[in-house]
Amino acid sequence: MPAKLTMPTLGLTNPRFRYRNSSSTDITETFKRARRAMNKAKRDTESAQQALELEPEAWAVVVAMPQRVRGAA
């Protein structure tokens, strides 16, 4: 499997790009922020699934699939 090419999300010329040197970064805060975002996405997904209502007939329909006939070699 070839290696996946990853590119920066913001370019150096993008006005939203802000350089931070290593002494002013806090990796624990970065991971906390990422965990909060993942938990929020999970909660949003779960609430959307709970809000989804299916018609009773839609999930109860069963269709018989024809069996495959294996041909002689």
C-alpha positions in Angstrom: 0.0 0.0 0.0 1.5 3.4 -1.0 2.0 6.0 1.7 -0.8 8.6 2.0 0.2 12.1 1.1 -0.9 14.7 3.7 -0.9 18.4 3.0 -1.1 21.3 5.4 -4.7 22.6 6.0 -3.6 26.2 5.7 -0.9 27.6 3.5 1.7 30.1 4.7 0.1 32.8 2.6 -3.3 32.3 4.1 -4.2 35.2 6.4 -5.7 32.8 8.9 -2.3 31.1 9.4 -0.6 32.1 12.7 2.9 30.8 13.4 3.4 29.5 16.9 6.8 28.4 18.1 7.2 25.2 20.1 7.6 26.9 23.4 4.2 28.5 23.2 2.2 25.4 22.2 0.5 23.1 24.6 -0.1 19.6 23.2 -2.5 18.7 26.1 -4.8 21.6 25.1 -4.7 20.5 21.5 -5.7 16.9 22.5 -8.4 18.2 24.8 -9.8 20.4 22.0 -9.8 17.4 19.6 -11.5 15.1 22.2 -14.2 17.8 22.7 -14.8 18.0 19.0 -15.0 14.2 18.6 -17.4 13.9 21.6 -19.6 16.7 20.2 -19.7 15.0 16.8 -20.6 11.7 18.4 -23.4 13.3 20.5 -24.8 15.1 17.4 -24.8 11.8 15.4 -26.5 9.9 18.2 -29.2 12.5 18.6 -29.8 12.6 14.8 -30.2 8.8 14.8 -32.7 8.9 17.7 -34.7 11.6 15.8 -34.9 9.3 12.7 -38.2 7.6 12.7 -38.8 4.7 10.3 -42.2 3.7 9.0 -43.1 0.3 10.6 -43.7 -1.3 7.2 -40.3 -0.2 5.8 -38.2 -2.4 8.2 -40.6 -5.3 8.2 -40.5 -6.1 4.5 -38.5 -9.3 3.8 -37.7 -10.2 0.2 -36.6 -13.7 -0.6 -33.4 -13.8 -2.6 -33.1 -16.5 -5.2 -30.5 -19.1 -4.5 -27.4 -19.4 -6.7 -27.2 -22.5 -8.8 -23.6 -23.7 -9.1 -23.0 -24.8 -12.7 -21.1 -27.9 -13.5 -17.5 -27.4 -14.5 
